[in-house]
Amino acid sequence: MTTPKLETDRLILREIHSDDAEAIFSCWMQDENVSRYMWWKASNDISEAKEFVEFELENLNNDKWDRWIIILKGINEIIGTCLIFFNNDEKHWDISYNLGKKFWGNGYVTEAMSTVIKYAVEVKKINEISTSYAIENLASGRVLQKLGFQFVKEIPYECNGGDIVTMGRYCTYKKI
């Protein structure tokens, strides 16, 4: 089953395309502000964006991995990405998301992830999703709260390829 196209009032969520690397690179991949609390590191090498795209293309038919490119309808531009995947190491469904910095603060992640969670619950029949975020990342904490995630416990949280370890908040979403 391939990643389905999803839509909201302001956004189109679509599968990744082979020609997305340049837009991904310029929107967020080289920006240290975006990568600050992510597992990956910002890079000035576009080949890393190309590798990211290739990895995602290889996972298009993986039923435990759905990555969407977020497109802002009004300008038809890539503004970020979101993902729901089965975390094999921790044995639970997990989410991830990021936006280019110039698109922060407009509710786009909450809008996109609300649609992704609805899809996960209604189509994939996922009843529980867990995720974590760095305590310092207040914006992500607010997004998860709006999405209905509940705090479970504090945990170590690794950023920038594991180079930075801080405290994180582990949260879960349960279908009501």
NORMOHU-V828364 format. One record per residue. RES is the residue in three letters. SS is DSSP state (H for helix, E for strand, C for the rest). PHI is phi in whole degrees, -180 to 180 (none if undefined). NEAR is the number of other C-alpha atoms within 10 Angstrom. Layout:
BEGIN
res:ss:phi:near
RES:SS:PHI:NEAR
RES:SS:PHI:NEAR
END
This chain:
BEGIN
res:ss:phi:near
MET:C:none:9
THR:C:-83:12
THR:C:-65:18
PRO:C:-79:14
LYS:C:-76:11
LEU:E:-122:16
GLU:E:-143:17
THR:C:-125:14
ASP:C:-59:9
ARG:C:-111:12
LEU:E:-128:22
ILE:E:-116:20
LEU:E:-111:26
ARG:E:-132:19
GLU:C:-67:20
ILE:C:-72:21
HIS:C:-117:12
SER:H:-62:12
ASP:H:-96:10
ASP:H:-86:15
ALA:H:-57:21
GLU:H:-65:15
ALA:H:-66:15
ILE:H:-62:23
PHE:H:-59:22
SER:H:-75:16
CYS:H:-77:20
TRP:H:-145:24
MET:H:-67:28
GLN:C:-95:20
ASP:C:-96:17
GLU:H:-64:15
ASN:H:-65:13
VAL:H:-74:19
SER:H:-81:21
ARG:C:-47:16
TYR:C:-111:23
MET:C:-98:21
TRP:C:-69:15
TRP:C:-81:16
LYS:C:-103:18
ALA:C:-63:20
SER:C:-144:16
ASN:C:-95:12
ASP:C:-110:11
ILE:H:-63:16
SER:H:-62:13
GLU:H:-70:16
ALA:H:-66:22
LYS:H:-65:18
GLU:H:-64:12
PHE:H:-59:16
VAL:H:-61:20
GLU:H:-60:15
PHE:H:-58:11
GLU:H:-66:20
LEU:H:-62:16
GLU:H:-67:9
ASN:C:-100:17
LEU:C:-58:19
ASN:C:-103:13
ASN:C:-84:14
ASP:C:-73:13
LYS:C:-114:15
TRP:E:-153:20
ASP:E:-125:25
ARG:E:-109:24
TRP:E:-117:25
ILE:E:-89:25
ILE:E:-95:27
ILE:E:-113:21
LEU:E:-84:19
LYS:C:-57:15
GLY:C:-58:8
ILE:C:-118:8
ASN:C:51:11
GLU:E:-126:15
ILE:E:-68:22
ILE:E:-119:25
GLY:E:175:25
THR:E:-150:24
CYS:E:-146:20
LEU:E:-151:16
ILE:E:-126:20
PHE:E:-150:18
PHE:E:-88:17
ASN:E:-83:15
ASN:C:-63:10
ASP:C:-66:6
GLU:C:-105:9
LYS:C:60:9
HIS:E:-153:15
TRP:E:-76:21
ASP:E:-137:20
ILE:E:-128:20
SER:E:-153:15
TYR:E:-163:19
ASN:E:-160:22
LEU:E:-129:23
GLY:C:-60:21
LYS:H:-56:15
LYS:H:-68:10
PHE:H:-107:15
TRP:C:-66:14
GLY:C:82:10
ASN:C:-112:9
GLY:C:81:10
TYR:H:-66:22
VAL:H:-66:25
THR:H:-61:18
GLU:H:-63:18
ALA:H:-65:26
MET:H:-70:22
SER:H:-60:18
THR:H:-69:16
VAL:H:-64:22
ILE:H:-66:21
LYS:H:-59:14
TYR:H:-60:15
ALA:H:-59:19
VAL:H:-74:16
GLU:H:-80:12
VAL:C:-99:9
LYS:C:-84:12
LYS:C:61:11
ILE:C:-88:16
ASN:C:-98:14
GLU:E:-145:17
ILE:E:-130:21
SER:E:-122:21
THR:E:-159:19
SER:E:-143:24
TYR:E:-148:26
ALA:E:-68:23
ILE:C:-54:19
GLU:C:-69:13
ASN:C:-86:13
LEU:H:-62:11
ALA:H:-62:13
SER:H:-67:19
GLY:H:-59:19
ARG:H:-66:12
VAL:H:-59:18
LEU:H:-63:23
GLN:H:-63:15
LYS:H:-62:13
LEU:H:-79:16
GLY:C:97:14
PHE:C:-75:20
GLN:E:-115:16
PHE:E:-64:17
VAL:E:-112:12
LYS:E:-166:11
GLU:E:-87:15
ILE:E:-143:15
PRO:E:-65:14
TYR:E:-134:20
GLU:E:-100:19
CYS:E:-127:18
ASN:H:52:16
GLY:H:67:13
GLY:H:91:13
ASP:C:-69:10
ILE:E:-119:12
VAL:E:-120:14
THR:E:-133:15
MET:E:-92:15
GLY:E:-126:19
ARG:E:-117:20
TYR:E:-93:20
CYS:E:-133:20
THR:E:-132:19
TYR:E:-117:20
LYS:E:-124:13
LYS:C:-61:13
ILE:C:-87:5
END
